[in-house]
């Protein structure tokens, strides 16, 4: 059954389907749909999540094994299958049809793919899954659909964009949902519970000092330790909210971790960047960071940021900037991590 991305929440509230096919060339919207499915599945007891990527060397028996196996430790499983921008070959198609013919009530399969062309939708494997499950096509949003998407996200983040502020934001991000969402999250951190009109928002977008957290992100990705410390000092002098700085660093750490995982799965860098919505002018910075940091180091960065969040929110960190400085320099170093020293 076909439903659209803005209908997914309502469908999930009525119960989970055994199969979801989330296809489209709008990566942020695809990610958002899969995240909602995952969250609802977890609430229904699907505690185990298995992620598979159908690359050139993928063994489709692995999908069968996970789908039909009975676990002693987790009774319900969610399998996320990324088709890696390809159509399943004959072997893959047969395995997907077999899953549809023998539905496992304790397992859900979520398939991610690029835009489903008419020949894909007419294929036997697609029809078999569509008969038992849900097909969610994700198209680029324009016009009123884009406006409604923005309204919903403003409401969820508690943002009050008045007058022409929303149109200013849409014009600035040019329909890029990921870029627009990043701006909304930043506004929610820096200007929560404050009304923002178009003139104010335009001034913020033109005033580069307001974007210093992104100057810091660019510096740490590029391994420029001295510049990162200069930017961080300016942020401290401007009394920038530490959670906004940690958010910017955390976003980059998660992007790097996902890129490293996709590279480990055999996906090329350009395809991975396209999937994550990383703009071309930013890609060299991510390449430099991945040359400097392996997956273990990136995971350590994520742990440091998690520790910062826990300590700061619990009130145990009265002076957060030394810890933010250590985290920033940990992005830049090629040497092993040293023990952090967080002086007050």
N, C-alpha and C positions, 0 to 999 in steps of 0.2 A: 504494500500500500504506500502510495506516495503522500508525503506531507512536506510542508516547507519549514524552514528553520524557525520561523516565528510561531509555528504551531507545535513545536517539539515539546515544550514545557507542558502544554495541555495534554498531549498524548501520554507523556510520562506519568502524569498524575493519575491516569486511568489504569496504569499497570505497564509492566515491561514486556516487550516483544522478544522472541528468541533471537532475532537477527536485526541488525541495523546496518544499512549501507549509506554512509555519509560521503557523498561525492560532490566535487566542485573545484573550481579554480580560484576560490576566495579562501586562502588558508586560515585566516583568523576566524572566520565564521565556521569552517570545518572543525577547527580546534575547539571552539566554544561549544558546538553541538556535542562533540565526543566527551568533553568535560562534563556536561550536564548529564549525559547518559551514565557516565562513570559514577558521578555523585549519587544519582538515584539508585543505581545498582547496588552501591555500597550500603545505602539505607535499607535495601531489601535483603541484605545478607550476602551479597556477592563480594566477599572480602578479598579473594585472590584475583589479581590482575596479571595476565600474561600478555606480553607484547611481542608480536611476530612481524617480520618484514619479509615480504615475498620477493627477495632478490633473485638474481640469476641462478644461484646455487641453493635456493630454498628447497628443503625436503618437505613436501606436502604431507607426508606421513606424520610429521610433527604436529600439524594441525589436527589430524585425526586422533593422534594419541592424546592430546590435551582435551579434545572435545568429548571423547568417549570414555575417558579414564574416570575412575572414582577415587577421590582423595580421602585419606583418613583424617586429614587435618583441616581441610576446608571443603564444606559440602557444596559450595556454590562458587563458580568461576566466571570471570569476564575475560574474554579473549579479544584483544585489539589487533586486528590484522591490517597492516599497511601494504597496499598493493604496489607501493613504490613507483607510482606513475605509470604502471604497465597494466595490460590486460592479463588475466590468468591464462596460461597456455592450456592445452588440452588436459594435461594431468591435473592442473589446479582446478579447472572447471569441473572435472569429474569428482574431485574431493569436495568441492563446495556443494554440488548437487547431492552428494551422499549425506552431508550434514543436514541439508534441508529435508531429506527424505526420512531421517531418523532424529527428530528433534530431541535434544537433551534438556529437560526442564531445569536442570541445575547448572546450565551453562548458557551464556549469551555471547554471541560473536558480533563484534562491531568492526565493519570493514571500511577502511578509508581509501578513497581513490580520487583521481582527477575527474574532470567533467565526464559524466556518463553519456556517451554518444548514443544515437539511435541503434547502431549495430550492437552495442553493449547491452542496451535495454531489451533487445530482441533475443539475446543469447539464452540458452536453456538454463545455465547456472543462475543468471540474474533473475529470470522469471521464477525459478524454484524458490529462491530466497525471498523475493518480493511477495510471493504468495503467502509465506509464513511470517514475514517480518515487515520492516519499515524502510522505505527508501527516502532519504532526505537530500534533495539536490540543493546545493548552496551556490546561488548566483551572485555576481557583484551587485551591490545595492546602489540604487539611484533614486532620485526624486523623493516621493513620499515614503518609500520603503526605507531609505537611508535616514530620513528625518525621524521616523518612528523608532528605528534602531537607536539613534542618538537620544531620543526622549527616554527610552527604557533604561539606557545605561546611566543617564543623568539621575534618574529617579533612584536607581539601585545604589549609586555612589553618594546620594544626598547632595547633588550639585544644583545650584540655582543659577542657571545661565539666562539672563534677562535680555529682552529686546532682540537685537540682531546678533547676539553673542554666538548663538548656535550656528548661524549662517557663516559668521567669520571663521569659526572653527572648521566647518565643513569645507569652506573655500581654501583654507590653509592646508588641510590634509589631503585635499583632492580625491576624496573617496577611498583612501587607504584606511581600512578599518583598524588595522594594527596601530598605525600612527595616531589615529584619532583616539583610540582606546588608551594609548600611552599618555596622551595629553590630558585626557579625562582623569586618569589615575593621579597624575602629577597635580592637577588642579584640586583634586579631592584632598591630597596631602597638604598642600600649601594654603588652600583657601576654603577649607571646610566651613560650612554654615555661613558663608558670605555671598551676597549677591554679586554677580559679575556681569556687567553689560558689555556691549560690543566694543565700545571705546576703550574700556579698561583691558579687555582681552587683547585687543590689537596692540596696545602699549606693552603688554606683557610679552607678546610674541616678537615685538621689535626690540625690546630691551634684552640684550644678550646676558646681562647680569642675572636675570631671572632663570636663565638656562644653565647656570654654572654647574648644577648637578650633572648635566649631560657633558659639559666640558670635562668634569672629573671622570665620567664613564669613558670618554674617548681617550683620556690620558692613560687610564689604567689598562685599557685594551691595547694601546700602543706601547705599553711598557715604559712610559715616560714618568719615572718616579718623581723627579724634581718638579715637573709641571703639576703632577697630581697633588704634591704637598702644597704648592702655591695656591692651587684652586681650593683645596680643603681649608687652608688658612683664610682665604677670602670668604668662603662659606661660613666659617666660624665667626668672622668679624661681622657678617651680615645677619647673624643669628638664624641661619637657615635651620629648619626643623631636622634634627638628626634622622628621624624616620624616613624623610624624603631622600636623604643621602643614601641610607641603607637600602631603600627601595631601588634606587638607580643602580647601585652596585649589585644587588641581588638579581635584578633583571638581566644584567650582563652575565653573571655567573650561571644563571639557568640557561641562557642562550648558548653559552659556551659548552655547557654540559650536554645539551641536546645535540649540538653540532658534533661534539666528540662521539656521542653514541651513534649518530647517523653515519659518521665516518667509519666507526668500528663495524657497522653493518654493511659497509661496502658502498654507501651512497657518495656520489661525488659532491664536492664543496658547493658548486653553483646550484645544483638541485636542492641541496639542504638549505641554502640561504633563501631560495625562492619559497620553499615550504614554510620557512619561519618568517617570511616577509621582511628580510634584511635588505635594506636598500643597497644599490651597487656602490655608492660612495662610502658606505660603511664596511663593506666586505673586506677590504685590505686590512682594516684594524682587527677584525676577527681572525683573519689568516695569521697575522703576527702573533696574536694571543695564543692560538692553537699550536704554533711552532714553539712557543715558550712553555706552555702548560699542558701536561698530559691529563688524562681523565682523573687520575688519583688526586692530582693537585687541585683540579677544579672542584672535586667533591670536598676537599678540605676547605676550600673557599666557602662553599655552601654551608659547611658546618660552622665556620667562623661567623658567618652572617646570621645563622640560626641562634648561635650563642649570644650574639649582640642583641638580637630581637628579644630573646628571653630575659636577659639581664636588664635591658633598658625598660621593658614594659613592667618588670617586677620591681623597679625602683632601686636596683642594686648597682646602677651605673650612674653616679651623679655627674661624672664628666665623660661624656661619650666620645669626644673627639680623638683621644689617644688610641682607642680601640678602632675607630674608623680609619685612622692613619695607618695602623698596623695592617688592617684588611686591604687598604688601597695599595700599600707597598707589597703585600703578598701577591697581588695580581701582577706586579711588575717584576718580581724577582725570578731569576732562573735557578737560583740556588735553593736547596731544601728549606722548608719553613723553619724559622727559629721559634723558640717559645715566646708567645706574646707577652709584652710587658705593658700593662695598662696603668700608667701612673695617674693619679687624681690631681 
